[in-house]
Amino acid sequence: MAPPNSALMSDLVSGATHVPSQFVRPEHDRPNLDQVIQSPDMSIPLIDLQDFDGSRRSEIIKQIGLACQDYGFFQVKNHGIDEAVIDNLLAVAKEFFHLPESERMKVYSEDPYKTIRLSTSFNVRVEEVSCWRDYLRLHCHPLEDYIHEWPANPPSFREDVAKYCKKVRGLAVRLLQGISESLGLERDYINKALAKHGQHMAINYYPPCPQPELTYGLPGHTDPNVVTLLLQDDVGGLQVLKGGKWVAVKPIPHTFIFNLGDQMQVLSNDRYKSILHRAVVNSDKERISIPTFYCPSYDAVIKPAPKLVDDDHPALYRSFTYGEFYGNFWDKGIDKKSGTSLGMFKTN
Ligand SMILES: O=C(O)CCC(=O)C(=O)O
């Protein structure tokens, strides 16, 4: 075992045969893994983006609209991002988490407002039970403002991550156009509502866990941003709440999982919802997942799209800046969230 003063959970629990008490969830808040729906037929829709910018656009927009309405989650294939870009990112991410502790700790911080930081759990400053996760969080847009802060080790880290970030940003912008159209809004309505845009990435590292039924990689939460594009390796662990039941999302290589965040719920005036999801761990294998949180810039004013507000559909949220929302999200901590963090922004 590593010395008990290791800040990162992967160092603290290395070689552990039991889950240390700070990671054990109270009995009413455990994953109940035997009740999770594992059937691929019950999982989230898989949308083929082939010819999205051509002959299949209206068909795909219909599929996106249905998936947003019924699930808040979907997967995409034929998205146009090269497999090598994805494989290189997953490889360099794993390499980073296998560096010696002293090397990784160079970017450690518990301050959620830092634009680059390696940390552990969710927000160690406010939570009572820890999550079985370490994570590296990077701001990625505009790239030239942040890339110099990123780890210089592994040597290809900056190049591999930057290539991926640029491609994923392109995909996010295209999908946001599709979502705008699915809501009957102008194609660029949502992209314009995000002002200068923000893009954050987390590289989540979940080591194997001797007692996965006692803890979470991440407990149920919604994402604070507008949309998330999640890349996961081949291990699996993401579960999505559907009809009151947790449904496992089996990894499909080189696809992305796309989910709506709290800002989309506001912009769409609740036509689309931000859905609870969680990450569970397993006893055999380490797991990497890499969400890209696509977001408004902090100064963007978020409110329901005027076209989606009328006498029958009054505005359900007041206007607020994303900066106001985001500070509240981190300060609350993930355990205290029941559903979204949107309560204080509702009109009644
Ligand atoms: O690891 C996963 O599959 C989910 C990650 C996630 O929900 C997050 O980082 O917010």
The ligand as a Gaussian input file, in Angstrom:
#p B3LYP/6-31G(d) Opt

LIG

0 1
 O      -17.217000       7.719000     -16.530000
 C      -18.292000       7.866000     -17.072000
 O      -18.758000       7.047000     -17.860000
 C      -19.145000       9.076000     -16.759000
 C      -18.343000      10.305000     -16.453000
 C      -19.181000      11.458000     -16.037000
 O      -20.380000      11.387000     -15.941000
 C      -18.515000      12.742000     -15.686000
 O      -17.279000      12.831000     -15.698000
 O      -19.267000      13.713000     -15.376000

